[in-house]
Amino acid sequence: MFTPAATAVAQKLGLKKGRANLEEFADTLQALATADRNIVAVTSDSRGSGKLAPYGKALPKQIVEVGIAEQNLVGITAGLAACGKKAFGVSPSCFLTARSLEQIKNDICYSNVPGVVIGISSGVSYGALGSTHHSLHDLAVLRAINNLTIIVPADNFETREAIKYAAAAPRPVFVRFGKAAMYDLAPAGATFTTGKALTLREGKDVAFIANGETVVHALLAAENLAAQGISARVLSLHTVKPLDTAAILAAGRECRAVITVEEHMINGGVGEAVASTLLQAGVAPKFKMVGFPDEDTVTGAQADLFRHYGISMEGLTETTQKLLG
């Protein structure tokens, strides 16, 4: 995943690799569903890819398989939620948020039922399968739908807490995560509050505002920049909607530059949300969005794509140096 130089920095920071967020999600959901028989998982031929096979074996009456039919998956999730069940619709984010956008908008959000939509294998997790399987649009389209909380966890801690929140939430929730094993990033005693970013590192020269699987690269870049005398703040902006505007404005006012980092198109993603927040408040630090540009994405493994588009310790270090001048 990392270059040898980045691996050395990760070791210096004492970062330890946890599990894939998918696995953390599946085990958390099974534990919650064992204690609460109202919880139901709905899958679209995604029981295996969603790591829910053990869940299905342990709780066969609390899982519904709809086949490869994402619109039906969301419609059934909404129907179960309307009948008092806590339903989790689970499917690859690329198909879920494109094929069933209308059902997410109308059946869940407009109907205001407490359905949970889980986008698995998001971003470029499918790597070499190419653009058909990449979900680099999902946050943009879902941000435009009102009445939907959107969460992109960075590590196992944030994933676990996001699923607990979603299970108890009285309103629609979308959670998105990828396939790779994640490093544990949250400090001991950290608390997870929806809508409030988690500060992983303080700094005043540049603020990295990242989420999901890009956060660890921002943290490595911050440590790499520290060796060059540059102080970098790192925020895990796990909740895309509602935004933590206070943390964003504080970063813009207290740091010389702000760099957003995301596994998503720069069109409509976290970068544009942060930029809008800053400009509407009249805060204008040096600013750069790092993500996937408006072009046909090259094909390769997730780590290769991250490096190609500058989502790496080396890439973010270089971007910072150019931005600060």
Beta strands, then each sheet from edge to edge (+ up, - down):
strand 1: 17-20
strand 2: 39-43
strand 3: 63-65
strand 4: 86-92
strand 5: 116-120
strand 6: 149-151
strand 7: 173-176
strand 8: 181-183
strand 9: 198-201
strand 10: 206-210
strand 11: 232-236
strand 12: 239-241
strand 13: 257-265
strand 14: 286-292
sheet 1: 1+ 8-
sheet 2: 3+ 2+ 4+ 5+ 7+ 6+ 12-
sheet 3: 9+ 11- 10- 13- 14-
end
